[in-house]
Amino acid sequence: MKRIPLLLIMAITIAADQLTKHLARMTLAVSAPKRLSILTLLYAENSGAFLSLGANLPPQTRSLIFSGVVAVALAIGIYALMANRIGGPADSIAVAFILGGGIGNLIDRVVRGGRVTDFLYLSLGPLHTGVFNVADIAITGGVIWLLISWMRAKNVSPSAS
């Protein structure tokens, strides 16, 4: 797949993530949570990973893992994407969303002292999510896209010769 559309997906994902986090810091950080049906807007800072995983690690360990290791992984992912080393075009789009989301959260970690701004929470009856952000949506969506793509590829039987 061409590089420009993939770079645009990453750039738009990063911009949407950073803009919505900025708006959350300016409005939600100074107000009570706002419930909008199944969606609640509320301000949270997360020093861990998904669902605050690793938030209780020592600060230096957290920084090494969530900034250092993640930055290296993102660099490898960007190289693979730009060198066309990802499966087909659909998988490349999924990886672009994952990388855009990863970069968005890494920007927060670097600029905000190791913390990521989260502000979205879903609850539907007994089903509840953790608090998340636009970068998390891009990462999760990209991972689900890849999993479905890989499962479909495995289920396609090779043609008989």
C-alpha positions as CSV (number, residue, x, y, z in Angstrom):
1,M,0.0,0.0,0.0
2,K,1.1,3.6,-0.6
3,R,2.9,5.3,2.3
4,I,1.0,8.7,2.1
5,P,-2.4,7.3,3.0
6,L,-0.9,5.3,5.9
7,L,0.9,8.3,7.2
8,L,-2.3,10.3,6.9
9,I,-4.2,7.6,9.0
10,M,-1.5,7.8,11.6
11,A,-1.4,11.7,11.6
12,I,-5.2,12.0,11.8
13,T,-5.4,9.4,14.6
14,I,-2.7,11.3,16.6
15,A,-4.3,14.6,16.0
16,A,-7.8,13.4,17.0
17,D,-6.3,11.7,20.1
18,Q,-4.4,14.8,21.2
19,L,-7.2,17.2,20.5
20,T,-9.8,15.2,22.4
21,K,-7.3,14.7,25.3
22,H,-6.7,18.5,25.4
23,L,-10.5,19.2,25.4
24,A,-10.9,16.6,28.3
25,R,-8.1,18.3,30.3
26,M,-9.7,21.8,29.7
27,T,-13.3,20.8,30.5
28,L,-13.7,17.4,32.2
29,A,-10.8,17.9,34.6
30,V,-12.7,20.8,36.3
31,S,-16.2,19.3,36.1
32,A,-18.3,16.4,37.3
33,P,-18.6,13.4,35.0
34,K,-21.2,13.8,32.2
35,R,-23.4,10.8,31.6
36,L,-24.7,10.5,28.0
37,S,-26.7,7.3,27.8
38,I,-24.2,4.4,27.9
39,L,-21.2,6.8,27.5
40,T,-19.8,8.8,30.4
41,L,-17.3,11.5,29.9
42,L,-14.9,11.8,32.9
43,Y,-11.4,12.8,33.5
44,A,-8.7,10.3,34.6
45,E,-5.0,10.1,34.4
46,N,-3.5,6.6,33.9
47,S,0.1,5.9,34.7
48,G,-0.3,2.3,33.7
49,A,-1.2,0.5,30.5
50,F,-4.5,-0.9,29.5
51,L,-6.9,-0.9,32.5
52,S,-4.1,0.6,34.6
53,L,-1.9,-2.5,34.2
54,G,1.5,-1.8,35.7
55,A,0.4,1.5,37.4
56,N,1.9,0.2,40.7
57,L,5.3,-0.5,39.2
58,P,8.2,1.7,40.4
59,P,8.3,5.0,38.4
60,Q,11.6,4.2,36.7
61,T,10.4,0.7,35.6
62,R,7.1,2.2,34.4
63,S,9.0,4.8,32.4
64,L,11.4,2.2,30.9
65,I,8.6,-0.1,29.8
66,F,5.8,2.3,28.8
67,S,8.0,5.0,27.2
68,G,11.3,3.3,26.3
69,V,10.2,-0.2,25.2
70,V,7.0,1.2,23.6
71,A,9.0,3.8,21.6
72,V,11.3,1.1,20.3
73,A,8.3,-1.1,19.3
74,L,6.6,1.8,17.6
75,A,9.8,2.6,15.6
76,I,10.0,-1.1,14.5
77,G,6.3,-1.0,13.6
78,I,6.8,2.2,11.5
79,Y,9.7,0.7,9.7
80,A,7.8,-2.4,8.9
81,L,4.8,-0.4,7.7
82,M,6.8,2.0,5.6
83,A,8.9,-0.9,4.1
84,N,5.7,-2.7,3.1
85,R,6.5,-5.7,5.4
86,I,2.9,-5.9,6.7
87,G,0.5,-8.4,5.0
88,G,-2.1,-6.8,2.6
89,P,-3.4,-3.3,2.4
90,A,-6.2,-3.9,5.0
91,D,-3.6,-5.1,7.5
92,S,-1.4,-2.1,6.8
93,I,-4.4,0.2,7.6
94,A,-4.9,-1.7,10.8
95,V,-1.3,-1.3,11.8
96,A,-1.4,2.4,10.9
97,F,-4.2,2.9,13.4
98,I,-2.3,0.9,16.0
99,L,0.8,3.0,15.5
100,G,-1.1,6.3,15.5
101,G,-2.8,5.3,18.8
102,G,0.5,4.1,20.3
103,I,2.2,7.4,19.3
104,G,-0.7,9.4,20.8
105,N,-0.4,7.7,24.1
106,L,3.4,7.9,24.0
107,I,3.2,11.7,23.5
108,D,1.1,11.9,26.7
109,R,3.6,9.8,28.6
110,V,6.5,11.9,27.5
111,V,4.8,15.3,28.0
112,R,2.7,14.5,31.0
113,G,5.2,12.8,33.4
114,G,4.3,9.2,32.4
115,R,0.6,9.7,32.6
116,V,-2.0,9.3,29.8
117,T,-5.2,11.3,29.8
118,D,-8.3,9.1,29.6
119,F,-11.9,10.4,29.5
120,L,-14.3,7.8,28.0
121,Y,-16.2,5.2,30.0
122,L,-18.9,2.9,28.7
123,S,-21.5,1.1,30.8
124,L,-24.4,-1.0,29.5
125,G,-26.2,-2.9,32.2
126,P,-23.7,-5.2,33.9
127,L,-21.1,-4.5,31.1
128,H,-18.5,-1.8,32.0
129,T,-15.2,-0.7,30.5
130,G,-12.3,1.0,32.0
131,V,-11.7,4.6,31.3
132,F,-10.1,5.0,27.9
133,N,-9.3,7.5,25.1
134,V,-9.2,7.9,21.3
135,A,-5.8,6.3,21.0
136,D,-7.0,3.2,22.9
137,I,-9.9,3.0,20.4
138,A,-7.5,3.1,17.5
139,I,-5.2,0.5,19.0
140,T,-8.0,-1.9,20.0
141,G,-9.8,-1.5,16.7
142,G,-6.6,-2.2,14.8
143,V,-5.8,-5.2,16.9
144,I,-9.3,-6.6,16.4
145,W,-9.1,-5.9,12.7
146,L,-5.8,-7.9,12.5
147,L,-7.1,-10.8,14.6
148,I,-10.1,-11.1,12.3
149,S,-8.0,-10.8,9.2
150,W,-5.6,-13.5,10.4
151,M,-8.4,-15.8,11.5
152,R,-10.0,-15.5,8.1
153,A,-6.7,-16.1,6.3
154,K,-6.2,-19.3,8.4
155,N,-9.7,-20.5,7.5
156,V,-9.1,-20.1,3.7
157,S,-8.0,-23.5,2.5
158,P,-5.3,-23.6,-0.1
159,S,-6.6,-24.4,-3.6
160,A,-6.2,-28.0,-4.7
161,S,-3.6,-28.6,-7.3
